[in-house]
Amino acid sequence: MRTTIDKAGRVVIPKSFRDSIGLSDGGDVEVIAEDGRIVISPRPIGKRLVSNDGVLVCVADGQVPPLTADQVRDVLEAIRR
């Protein structure tokens, strides 16, 4: 994909790219320079362990987008290998 940088330094990331890695409007991203490239990735969502009836449960500190059926299938296939 080719794009341009506007006068404010902004670059449009195509919707299909944003959707594939879970970026949404107003979402936080991490931008780093790596080996002469610009790498943009979603910032990890904070999480903590809480006790739920004596069982530790991981709870996200923010909104977590729902997984698609394809994402679940991909994870299951990767685990089974």
C-alpha positions, -999 to 999 in steps of 0.1 A, spaced: 0 0 0 12 35 -8 1 66 11 14 101 19 22 120 50 2 152 54 16 186 67 7 176 103 27 144 99 -4 121 98 -6 89 78 -39 71 71 -39 34 82 -64 15 60 -94 2 78 -86 -34 68 -52 -31 85 -67 -15 116 -94 -42 119 -68 -70 115 -49 -59 145 -77 -45 166 -71 -8 163 -101 14 169 -109 51 167 -92 68 196 -72 37 205 -38 41 220 -8 29 199 29 26 204 51 41 177 88 32 175 116 35 151 133 1 144 160 -6 119 150 24 97 113 15 99 83 30 117 65 4 137 30 11 149 13 -14 173 -16 -14 197 -7 -5 233 -13 -35 255 -43 -33 278 -34 -33 315 -45 -63 334 -45 -75 370 -53 -106 390 -83 -105 413 -97 -132 436 -131 -144 426 -144 -169 452 -109 -180 459 -99 -184 423 -75 -159 407 -90 -143 376 -73 -120 351 -93 -88 346 -85 -62 319 -83 -25 330 -99 -13 298 -123 -24 270 -112 -55 252 -126 -60 217 -145 -93 213 -127 -121 195 -140 -132 161 -146 -169 154 -116 -168 130 -93 -155 158 -105 -182 182 -100 -209 155 -65 -196 147 -55 -197 184 -68 -232 189 -50 -245 158 -18 -229 170 -21 -245 205 -28 -279 190 4 -279 169 
